[in-house]
Amino acid sequence: MKYVVMIFRGADRVRTEADERGLGRLRQLERELAKSGELISSEGLRPPTEGRIVQIRDGQQVVTDGPFGAAKEHLAGYFMVDATDDRALAIAGQISAAVGDRVELRATVI
């Protein structure tokens, strides 16, 4: 089954040396999961201030530049893996340990 592990970051959090070490651990985990065949994809995301909302209104595309709302945190990145439920939980735990914060694990539908 495919799972997405979503990594969140506080909107006002400043990058620290601990974050850099965590990023190194995430890159190592990414290599390990790729080698085992469990990694589908993983990416870090640019901040919401660099994002855009795209929608169709009355048949016309409307694009709105970020930031969007006053969120306390934002999606900072993700890992998509193909694993059993227990293994996906273990991977999510490794990612949580690397980033030093909670992550969200969700199975995919399609």
N, C-alpha and C positions, 0 to 999 in steps of 0.2 A: 504494500500500500504506500502511496505517496503522502508525505507530510511536509508542512511548511513550519519552520521554526522562525518566529518573528522576533527581532531584536529591537527593543525600544530604547530611546535615549531622552533624558530630560531636555526640554526645550532650551533651558538656560544653562545647561551643563557645559563647562569649559573642558577641553581636551587636556588630559594629564599624562604623565609618564606611565601611570598604571594603565591608562587606556591604550597607549602604544604597546605595552607588553601584552595586553589582552588581544590586540589586533594581531600580534605575532602568533599567539596561541590559536586564534581563529584561522589564520593562514595555514598553520600546521595541521589543524583538524581538517581543513578543506583538502589538503593533500592526502591525508589518511583516508578520508571518505571517498575521494576520487579513486584512489588505489584499490579500495575494497569494492568499488562499483556501486556504492550507496548514494553518492552525490549526484543529484540531477543538475543543480545550479546553486550558486550563492553569490550574493552581491551586497555591497554596502551602498547606501543611497545618499545622494546629495541632500542638503537640508531643505525643509519645506519652503524656505524663502526663494529657492531656485526652481520650485515646481510650478506647474500650471494645471488648472482645471479645464478639461475639454468636455463640452457637451453640445448636444443638438437641441436647439430651440426653434420651433416653427420652421423646421427644415433647414436651418442655417447653423453652421458650426460657430460656437462662441468659445473663446479662449480667455481665461482670466488668470493673470499672474498671481503668484503667492506673495506673502504667506496667507494661510487660511485659518482664520479663527484664532482664539487664544488658548491653544492646547498646552497642557503641562508637559506633554511628551510627544514624540513623533517616532514613526517607524524609521529606524536607522539602517536596517539591512535584514537579510533573510538567508536561510539555508533551506533548500528543498531537497529532501532525501527520499529514497525508496527503501523502506525497511519495515520490519515487523513493529507492532505497537510497542513492545518492550524495548526494542532497539532504538526506536524513535525517541522514547522517553529518556534513554541513556544518552543519546546524542544531544537532546535538548539540555540535559543536565551539564554536559561538557561545555556547551555554548554558554549557558548561564554562568558557569564557573569562570570562563574566559573573559566575559564582559563584566562580571562582578555585579550582575543585576538579574532580575527576572526576565524570562523570555516566554513567549506564548507558542504553544504547539497546537497545530490544527491539521487534521486530515483533509485531503482534497476531495472534491465531489466529482469532478470531471477528469 
